[in-house]
Amino acid sequence: DTQEERASFDPSAADAADEVQDMKEPYEAFMALNPPEDYAEAHEEMQDGCEAMLDYIDAATGGEGAEDVSEMLQTVVDHFAEAATLIAQLDAA
């Protein structure tokens, strides 16, 4: 969803700041969750991914170059993949 919203983002629109905040909202809400103790490490990894996503959103909506935002997005993917691995290990236990 974030990628679709970013693709249609118009920085000159009157509500551009609101659109950016709307893109950030689900990540901020997730970071505020208090996970069960067993999932704390996975949640921390997801929080790192969410922080990276917030940075990505700022850069992508602020006109950063494609290579820069592509690298930032890869950081997000890496954090989320690591968190998924941790969750899978917990679920398998």
C-alpha positions as CSV (number, residue, x, y, z in Angstrom):
1,D,0.0,0.0,0.0
2,T,2.8,2.4,0.9
3,Q,4.4,1.9,-2.5
4,E,1.1,2.6,-4.3
5,E,0.5,5.7,-2.2
6,R,4.1,6.9,-2.8
7,A,3.7,6.3,-6.6
8,S,0.7,8.6,-6.7
9,F,2.1,11.2,-4.3
10,D,2.0,14.8,-5.5
11,P,4.4,16.9,-3.4
12,S,2.8,20.1,-4.8
13,A,-0.7,19.1,-3.5
14,A,-2.2,21.2,-0.8
15,D,-2.6,18.1,1.4
16,A,0.9,16.7,0.7
17,A,1.9,16.8,4.4
18,D,-1.2,15.0,5.4
19,E,-0.6,12.3,2.8
20,V,2.9,11.7,4.1
21,Q,1.6,11.4,7.6
22,D,-1.1,9.0,6.5
23,M,1.6,6.8,4.9
24,K,3.6,6.8,8.2
25,E,0.6,6.2,10.5
26,P,0.5,2.3,10.3
27,Y,4.2,2.1,11.0
28,E,4.1,4.4,14.0
29,A,1.1,2.5,15.4
30,F,2.9,-0.8,15.1
31,M,6.0,0.6,16.8
32,A,3.8,1.6,19.8
33,L,2.5,-1.9,20.4
34,N,3.7,-3.9,23.4
35,P,4.4,-7.4,22.2
36,P,4.4,-10.5,24.3
37,E,7.8,-11.1,25.9
38,D,8.6,-14.0,23.7
39,Y,8.2,-11.8,20.6
40,A,10.2,-8.8,22.0
41,E,13.2,-9.5,19.8
42,A,11.1,-9.9,16.6
43,H,9.1,-6.8,17.5
44,E,12.4,-4.8,18.0
45,E,13.5,-6.0,14.5
46,M,10.1,-4.9,13.1
47,Q,10.4,-1.6,14.8
48,D,13.8,-1.1,13.1
49,G,12.1,-1.9,9.8
50,C,9.3,0.6,10.6
51,E,11.9,3.3,11.5
52,A,13.7,2.6,8.2
53,M,10.3,2.8,6.4
54,L,9.6,6.2,7.9
55,D,13.0,7.4,6.7
56,Y,12.2,5.9,3.3
57,I,8.8,7.7,3.1
58,D,10.5,11.0,4.0
59,A,13.1,10.5,1.3
60,A,10.8,9.1,-1.4
61,T,8.3,11.9,-0.9
62,G,11.0,14.5,-0.6
63,G,12.5,13.9,-4.0
64,E,15.5,11.7,-3.2
65,G,17.0,9.9,-6.1
66,A,15.8,6.4,-7.1
67,E,19.0,4.7,-6.2
68,D,19.0,6.3,-2.7
69,V,15.4,5.3,-1.9
70,S,16.0,1.9,-3.5
71,E,18.8,1.2,-1.0
72,M,16.6,2.5,1.8
73,L,13.8,0.3,0.8
74,Q,16.1,-2.7,0.8
75,T,17.0,-1.9,4.4
76,V,13.3,-2.0,5.3
77,V,12.9,-5.4,3.5
78,D,15.9,-6.8,5.3
79,H,14.6,-5.9,8.7
80,F,11.1,-7.2,8.0
81,A,12.6,-10.5,6.6
82,E,14.7,-10.9,9.7
83,A,11.7,-10.3,11.9
84,A,9.7,-12.9,9.9
85,T,12.4,-15.4,10.4
86,L,12.4,-14.8,14.2
87,I,8.6,-15.1,14.3
88,A,8.7,-18.3,12.3
89,Q,11.3,-19.8,14.7
90,L,9.1,-18.8,17.7
91,D,6.0,-20.3,16.1
92,A,7.8,-23.5,15.3
93,A,9.0,-23.9,18.9
